[in-house]
Amino acid sequence: MGKGSAASVEVQEKVGLKKQITLFQGVAIIVGIIIGSGIFVSPVGILIHVKSVGMSLVMWGVCGLYNTLCALCYAELGASIPQSGGEYIYIKRAFGDYPAFICLWINFMLICPVGVAALSLIASLYILQPIFPTCLVPPLAEKFIAICIVCKY
């Protein structure tokens, strides 16, 4: 039999990622993002400016309701436009190529790096706080650890 005969052809499976996230995995991602970053930092800022526990809880509730509505809007967009690409696809469909590209570029060049920097600063503060329990963490040490975290990943 020749090289191209049907008997010698092996069935090759396509290697790829599953295109599904279970409810547990989705909740784990969201909880990891929220609890793993600023939820322990932002209540202090709210309490300092509001000076009332009740009002801060009202603000948290209103913000939670607003974020829930935003998540439902994205869920509706995801259900009605089942393409990968997120915001880029939605903006491209609504406003065209140029605004979608600008949004993608701003996300890539500004928003994502700022998010990584903020998360690394928060993580470095959490790492150094036990070392300096009775005083403020030195800003230089906090920035150095944050830079090490960013360079590691």
Rosetta blueprint (number, residue, H / E / L):
1 M L
2 G L
3 K L
4 G L
5 S L
6 A H
7 A H
8 S H
9 V L
10 E L
11 V L
12 Q L
13 E L
14 K L
15 V L
16 G L
17 L L
18 K L
19 K L
20 Q L
21 I L
22 T L
23 L H
24 F H
25 Q H
26 G H
27 V H
28 A H
29 I H
30 I H
31 V H
32 G H
33 I H
34 I H
35 I H
36 G L
37 S L
38 G H
39 I H
40 F H
41 V L
42 S H
43 P H
44 V H
45 G H
46 I H
47 L H
48 I H
49 H H
50 V H
51 K L
52 S L
53 V H
54 G H
55 M H
56 S H
57 L H
58 V H
59 M H
60 W H
61 G H
62 V H
63 C H
64 G H
65 L H
66 Y H
67 N H
68 T H
69 L H
70 C H
71 A H
72 L H
73 C H
74 Y H
75 A H
76 E H
77 L H
78 G H
79 A H
80 S H
81 I L
82 P L
83 Q L
84 S L
85 G L
86 G L
87 E H
88 Y H
89 I H
90 Y H
91 I H
92 K H
93 R H
94 A H
95 F H
96 G L
97 D H
98 Y H
99 P H
100 A H
101 F H
102 I H
103 C H
104 L H
105 W H
106 I H
107 N H
108 F H
109 M H
110 L H
111 I H
112 C H
113 P H
114 V H
115 G H
116 V H
117 A H
118 A H
119 L H
120 S H
121 L H
122 I H
123 A H
124 S H
125 L H
126 Y H
127 I H
128 L H
129 Q L
130 P L
131 I L
132 F L
133 P L
134 T L
135 C L
136 L L
137 V L
138 P L
139 P H
140 L H
141 A H
142 E H
143 K H
144 F H
145 I H
146 A H
147 I H
148 C H
149 I H
150 V H
151 C H
152 K H
153 Y L
